[in-house]
């Protein structure tokens, strides 16, 4: 997504809040770099729309707190993909 950086920042912010996606996944969906997404939703969005920026910040903080869990799941899937098909025991 090329074009106006302010419009892109708002679109990215709305997408992240709506889906709860990570910066990396948003970058893939929008076809831009992770650095651009991060700059747009932290710096540009803060100047454009403070309330949306606050919501995005909450999602980014949640994702940051959960990243060690996602990393562990990725490693598990890499070495034991058959375990992903099993239902977890409660």
N, C-alpha and C positions, 0 to 999 in steps of 0.2 A: 504494500500500500504506500504509494508515494503521494506527494502533494503537500498540502498545508500541514505543517507540524502541529499546530494547535488542534485542528480537526482530528488528526491522527491520535494525538494524546487523549482527547475525549473519547474517541472510539475504543482505544485500548483500555482506558479506565473502565468504561461501561462493560466491555467484554470480560475483564478480569473480575469485576464485582459480580456480574451475572453468573459466570461459570466457576469462579474460584480457581481458575487455572494459574499455573506458574508463569513466570516471566518467559522461561524457555518455551513453554507450549504456546503462549500468546505470540511469541516471535515466529514460531513455525506457521501458525495460522495466518498471520498477517504478512508473512514473507519478508520480514526485516530481521535485523540482528538483535540479539539479546541486549546489547549495549544501548541500542536505540530505544527499545521498549523500556528499559530501566530509566533512561534519561527522560523519556516522555512522561512516564507515570510518576516519577519522583520530583523532577525539577519543573518541567513545563506545566504539568497538570496542577501543581501547587499554586502557580501564578494565575491559572485560567479559572479553575473551579475548585475552591477549597473544600467544599463538602464532598465532592466526588473523590478528591485526593485523600481525604480522611478515610473514606470507605475502602479505597484501594490499599492504603497503608495497612489497614486491619487485615486484609486478605494476604498481603505480602508478608506480614509478621507471622500470621498463622502458617503460611507455607514455609517460612524460615524455621519455625519451631518444629515442623514435621519433616524436614528434609532428611534427617537421619533415618527416619522410618522408611521413606521412599527409597533411600540408598540401600537399606537392608533388604527390602523387597526386590529391588533390581538384582542384587547379588544372589539372592535366593533363586530367583527366576533363571538367572544365568546358569547356575550350577545344578539346579533341581527343577526344571520346568514342569515335570510331572506332578510336583507337589501343589502347583497352582490350581490344578484341576480338582484336588481333594477339597472337601468341605471342612472347615476348621471345627475342632471339637470344643464344645463349651464347657 
